[in-house]
């Protein structure tokens, strides 16, 4: 029995590894010339960088387990740091969400919050956190409505909740799902210090999982085909039998797993299955090359009151290289690359004067459909992995789970889909 997996992103690879591990015959195809999907490598000036920055935390247990299965050790792929987020604002003093203290967790987090936003601010944060269980039992609302219902002060909304919502859901707080935001907070802040640890990649993203996963698949008898685009599903008597590719070639299969982005999946399935098409939001990454000795005070720093939202120190991959991230739709989309680079450089310099206002080199990467929009009620729209067509399955980060569009969600969906398929055999 052969399973064809369409899509070589993290979810498709996780599905393939899970099936291969159980002795299943697998062929994975990917339309691009490299694996990784929306978390892939880019070659720039003979150096390998990422197409965007991904926030990964210690709570991503399924991702870490899948990496370990294919032979990637956490210590070889990440630097693990206790939660230590500082968000700089154009008006307020810096806000620290940090576990670094002489107090044990969670007192360390509380202590640093009190130092940043005072006792009243700390109690506002605890009020929001304590409201999560009841929130998840009610109908979904926007993150803005949730914040207002728990009397969050303007400073916390601007300098803490809005940046965290954009970073995790890639959706503005006026539209974002409070349920998904609450789940992220619950898993990152409510499950102990190790779960809240930041995992900062020390190698390009493809070396974190995709390359090792492909090697594992091939070493265990599976196949991986790049530059192979599925054009049409072949379905006979409500059962999949194979696909027709864009170049006219065909593949037969007993099962097919579609592990693509929402819009790609919907396009391929249009003749056979009706799916709700979500909005898809962009993420823009601006790489700035400073002098080789330039470093940030921390691996990543937050920014509020600016178009730029986060800045990552990528010096380990290229000395003096910084990556600035702008999530969700915004005015930056209308700027040319040259204008955007100058704009970002000014913003960065205004909050971090030690960084020069001009750079020696720069690159803008715009992922126009980086994630599905995590809007109110999105939980009810996300499809299940098993379809009504025999042998046809869905993976990818959009398939139903309690996470937004994250690498952990992608891994979980790939693994769960494969396990469901195995249970049917």
N, C-alpha and C positions, 0 to 999 in steps of 0.2 A: 504494500500500500504506500503510495507516494503522495507527499504533500508539497504543493507549490506555494511558496510565500512571495507575495508581491510587495516589495518595499524593503530596502536595506537600511532603514533607520534603526534606532535602538529597540523599538518594539518588535519589528520583524526579526531582528537578530536574536532577541530574547526568546521568541517563539521557536525559532529554528534550533537554538541550543537546547531548549527544553525537550523538543521532539527527538533530536539526535541522541540526547542522553538516555532516552528510553528505547533506543534502537530503531527509531522510525526513519524511513527514507525521506530525505528533504532536498528540495532544490529551491534556492532563494534567488530572485532576480531583482535587479536595481537599475533604474533608468539612467542614473548619473554615472560618472566615471569613477566615483568613490563612494564608500559606505558612510553612514552616519546620519543621513537625512538632514534634519534641521539642527543637528549638533555635529558638525563636520569640520574638517580642516580646510584651510585656504592657504595657498602658496603666495607669498608676497616678498618680493626682493630676495628670493632664494631662502627665505625663512618660513617656517610653518606656523601659522597662527590659527585661531578659531574663528568661525563665522559669527560667533557671538559669545557672550559670557553667560554661564549657567550657575545659578546659586544652588549649591548642593550642601546638604546637612547630614549630620550623623543619623537622623531618623530615617534616612533612605536605606533601610536594611535590605530590601529586595535587590536594589541596585548593587550594593556592596557584595551580597551573596552571589549574584550572577557574575560579577567581575571575578570573584574568587574562583567560581566554577570553571571559568575559561582560562585561569592561570594568571590573572592580574591581581597582585597584592595591593591592598589599600596604601601601604607606605610607599610603594613605587609610583603610585598615580596621584596621590594627594598629600598635601600638608594639612593636618588636622589642627585646628585652633579652637580653644574655647570661645563661645560667642563673645564677640567684641566689636560691636557696630557703633561707629560714631557718625552721626548725621549732622553736617554743617549747613547752616541756614543763612540766608541773606539778611535776616533781621534778628533772629534769636541766637543765643549762645549755643555751642554744640551740645547735642543730646547723645548720651551714652547708654546703649543697651548692651551691657557687658557683664560677663561672669568673672572678670578679673578682679579679685578682691581677697583680703585675708579672711573674709567670711565664706563658709561653705555654700554651695548651691541649695536653695534658690535665694538665700539671704544676700549673696553676692550681687545677684541681679537687682534685688530690691534696693540695696545700698547705693548702687550706681545710678539707679533711676531717681532716687530721692535727691542725690547730689545734683542731678541734671535738671529735674523738673519740680523738685520740692515734694513735700509730703502729700499735698493735695493732688499733684500730678500722679504720684505713685498710686494713690487710692483710686484715681480714675482708671488707671491701667488695670488694677486688680478687679475693679467693678466690671470692666469689659470682659476680662477673662472668666470671671465667675458666672457671667451671663451666657456662656457658650452652651452648656447642656440644655437650657430651656430654649435658646435660639434654635438649636438643631431639631427640636421637636415641633417647631412652628413653621408656617409657610415662609419661604425664602423672602428676604427683603434686600435692598441695596446696602452696601457697606456704609454709605452715608447715613441711611436711616438707622442702621444699627448703632453707629457712633453717636448720633443725636439722642437715641433712646436711652443710652447709657451716660449721657451728659459729658461727653468727652470735650475738653477745652479746645479752643481754636489752635493753640500751639501744638498739642498732641496730634490733632487731625492733620495739620500741615506738615509737621516735622517728623512724625513717626508713622501714623497709620496710612497716610496717603503714599509715602515712599514704599512701605512694606507691601501695600496692596498692589502697586504697580510692579514691584519686583517679583511677586509671587503669582499674581493673576494676570498681569499684563493688561489690566482693564481699569479705567478710571473709577474712583470710588462712587460716583453718582450712578454708575451702571453695574458695578461689580456685585457678584453674589456673596452675600454675607455668610451663607452656609459654607462655601468653599474657603473663604478667608478664615472662618472660625476653625475649620478642620486643619488648616495649615498652622494656625497659632497653637491649636491643641497638640499637634504632633511635635512642633518645634520647641514650645515653651512648657508644655505640660507633661513631658515624659522623661524628665531628668536632664542633667547637664550634657551627657554624651549625645543625646538626641539633638540638642541645640548647637552642637559643635559645627563650625564651618569647615567644609571640605574644599580647599582651594587646589585646583589641578596644578600639578607640577610638570605635566607633559601635555601636548596637544590632545584635544578631545578624542580624536580617533584612536589614540594609544590608550585611552582610559578603558574603552570597551570594544568598539567596532572591529579593529584589526585582530585582536585576540579572539573575538567571537567568530570571525570568518575563518581564522586558522583552526579553531576548534571544530567547526562544522566540517571543514574539508578533511581534517585529520581523522574524523570519525565517519567518513564515507559520504558526506553530503556534498552538494555542489553550490557554488556561488557564481552568478553571471552578472557582470556589470554592463552598462550601456545596452540594456535590454528592457524595452518599454512595452508593457501590456497595453494592448489597444482594445481588446474585446474578450469578454468571457464567453465560453462555449457551455451552454446549459441545455440539456436534453431531458425532457420529462421531469422537470423540476430538480435536476441533479447536475452538478458541475462535472464536466469531463475534461476541461482544459482551457487554454487561452490562445488567442491569436495576437501576435506581437506586431508592433508598428512596421517592422521590416518584412512582414508576411510569414515569418516563421511561426511554428505552433509548438505547444507543449501540452502533453496529456497529464492528468492528475486525478487522483481519487478525492483529494481535498484541496481546497484553495483558501489560504489566509490572506486577506487584503490588509496590509499594514502601512497605509498611506496617510497623508494629511486629510482632514475632513473634505476639502474641496476635490482633491484627487480621487478619494474613495467614492464620493457621490457621483462624479463624472463617469467612473468606470461601472458603477452599479445602476446608473440611471434607467436602463431598460428593464431592470429586474426587481429592484427594491427601492421603495420610497423612503428617503431619510431626510430629517430636518437639517437644513444647511445652516450652520452657525456663521455669524460674522467672524472674520479672521483679522487679527490685529498685528501691526508691524512691531518690530524691534530694530532700532538703529544702533550700530556700534561704530564709534569714531576712534580709530587708533591714532595716537599721538606719539611721535618719536622725539623724546627729549634727549639731552646729553646723557651719555652712558652711565654717569654716576648719579643720576636722578632716581630718588626712591620716595615712596609714600611712607607715612608714619605707620600705616597698617596695610595689610594686603588689599583691603577694599575700604572705601569711604563713601558715605552717602552725601547727597546734596539735595537741598530743598529750596524752593523759591527760584529755581532755575529750570531751564529746559533739560539740562543734564541732570541725571538722577543718581548715578553711581560711577565711581572711578576705580578701576582695578589696576594694581601694579603687576605688570606682566614681565618684569625685569628678568625673571628666571629663564624665560624663553628668549628674550632679547633685551639686554641692558638698557634701561631708560625708556622702555616701551610702556605706555599706559593705554588702557581701553576705557572709553567713556560710553555709558549705556543710556539710551533714551527709549523707554518702553511706551507702548500704546500710541494711538493717534495724537497728533499735535501740530503746531505751527512749523516745526522743523521739517515736516514732510514737504512743505512748499519751497524750502530753501535749496539752492544748488549746493553741490558738495563743497565748493570753495567757500561759499557764504557760511555754510554750516560749520565748517572747520574753524573759521575765524570766530564765529559766535561761541562755539564750545571752548575754544582756547581762552577767550575773555572771561567766560563764566568760571572756568577752572582756576584761572589766575586770581580772580576776585575773591574766591573762597580759600585758595591755597597760594598765597603770594610767593612762596618759595618755588613754585613751578612757573617757568617763563611764559610770557604771553604769546610767544611765537615758537614754532617747533621746526625741526629740520626736515621732517617728513610726516605724512599722514595718509590715512586710508579710511574711506567711509564704506561700510557694508550695511545695506538696507535689506532686511528680510521682510518683505511686504506682507507675507502671510505666515508670520512666525508662530503664532498660537491661535487657537480658537478663543473667541471672546468669552470670558467667564461671567456672563451676565446673569441677572436674576432668573431663576427657574431653569437654568441650563441643565440641572440634574435630570429633569423630566424629558429632556430632548436627546440625551446621549444614548446611543444604541447599545444593545447587548452584543456579546461576541458571537453568539449563535444566531444564524438567520433562518428564515423559513425555507431556504433552498438547501437541499441535502448536500453536504460536503462544502458549503460556503461559510466561511468564518471571517470575523472582523477583529483586528487588533489596532494598534495605534493609540496615541494618548487621548483621543476623543471618545473612545469607547468608555462606557460607564464605569467610573470608580469615584472615590471620594476626593481625588486630587484634581487640581487644575492641570494645565498643560506643562508637566514637568518630566524630567528623565525618569524619576521614580515611577510616575504614573504610566509612562510608556513601557517600562520594564514589567511592571505588574500586569498590564493588559496583555502583553505578549506572552508572558508566562501563564497567565490564567487561561488565555485562549487556547494555548497548546494543551494545557491539562484538560480542559473541557473536551477538546477533540479526542484526546487519548481515552477519556472516559466513555466516549461513544463507540470506540473500536471494539 
